[in-house]
Structures are given as C-alpha cells and as structure tokens.
Amino acid sequence: MKPDKRKTFSDAEKALLLETYQASGKMKKIWCKENGIGLSTLQRWLRQEKNQTQIQPLQNWVSQPLS
C-alpha cells in the first residue's frame, strides 16, 4: 500500500501560492511541476478564487425601496 502523499494547504498558503503563480507568468503545467502542486489543484484554487471575487460585490448590495 502506498503512503498518502496529499498535503493540506491552509487558506494563507493557498493565497501565497496563487500570488506566486500569478506573478510568475509561467504556464500552469510548468509552474505546478516546479512547485510540487497538482495541476488540477491549481485549477480548482483559481476557479474558487474567481467565484469568490464574483460573489463578494453582491454582499455589499443594499436594497432600497421604490418611491
């Protein structure tokens, strides 16, 4: 039986890794290989980050009654 190689990343670690990736200008596949992160993991983090930024502006929305 193989030992489990999965690593759990904290939110702070994910944010730092995403910043590092975005600043690198490298292709996802290359950056992932250099940093030991699975490509699907990076893609999931990027998708989650995109979804978060799309939802946040709606949280500040305020309903106003029609006159």
C-alpha positions as CSV (number, residue, x, y, z in Angstrom):
1,M,0.0,0.0,0.0
2,K,1.3,3.4,-1.0
3,P,1.7,6.1,1.7
4,D,-0.7,9.1,1.2
5,K,1.3,12.0,-0.4
6,R,-1.6,14.5,-0.2
7,K,-0.8,17.8,1.5
8,T,-3.5,20.0,3.0
9,F,-2.9,23.7,2.4
10,S,-4.2,26.5,4.7
11,D,-6.0,29.4,3.2
12,A,-2.9,31.6,3.8
13,E,-0.7,29.0,2.0
14,K,-3.2,28.9,-0.9
15,A,-3.3,32.7,-1.2
16,L,0.5,32.9,-1.2
17,L,0.9,30.1,-3.8
18,L,-1.7,31.8,-6.0
19,E,0.1,35.1,-5.8
20,T,3.4,33.4,-6.6
21,Y,1.8,31.6,-9.6
22,Q,0.2,34.8,-11.0
23,A,3.4,36.8,-10.6
24,S,5.5,34.1,-12.3
25,G,3.9,34.5,-15.7
26,K,4.6,30.8,-16.3
27,M,2.2,28.2,-17.8
28,K,0.2,26.4,-15.2
29,K,1.6,23.0,-16.0
30,I,5.2,24.2,-15.7
31,W,4.6,26.2,-12.5
32,C,2.8,23.2,-10.9
33,K,5.7,20.8,-11.7
34,E,8.3,23.3,-10.3
35,N,6.3,23.8,-7.1
36,G,5.0,20.3,-6.5
37,I,1.4,21.2,-6.8
38,G,-1.1,19.2,-8.9
39,L,-2.4,20.9,-12.0
40,S,-6.0,20.1,-11.0
41,T,-5.4,21.6,-7.6
42,L,-4.1,24.9,-9.0
43,Q,-7.1,25.0,-11.4
44,R,-9.5,24.4,-8.6
45,W,-7.9,27.2,-6.5
46,L,-8.1,29.6,-9.4
47,R,-11.8,28.7,-10.0
48,Q,-12.6,29.1,-6.3
49,E,-10.8,32.5,-6.3
50,K,-12.7,33.6,-9.4
51,N,-16.0,32.6,-7.9
52,Q,-15.2,34.4,-4.6
53,T,-14.4,37.7,-6.3
54,Q,-17.7,37.5,-8.3
55,I,-19.8,36.9,-5.2
56,Q,-18.2,39.5,-2.9
57,P,-19.6,42.6,-4.6
58,L,-23.1,41.2,-4.1
59,Q,-22.6,41.1,-0.4
60,N,-22.4,44.9,-0.2
61,W,-25.6,45.3,-2.2
62,V,-28.3,47.3,-0.4
63,S,-31.9,47.2,-1.2
64,Q,-33.7,50.5,-1.4
65,P,-37.5,50.9,-1.6
66,L,-39.0,52.3,-4.7
67,S,-40.6,55.7,-4.4
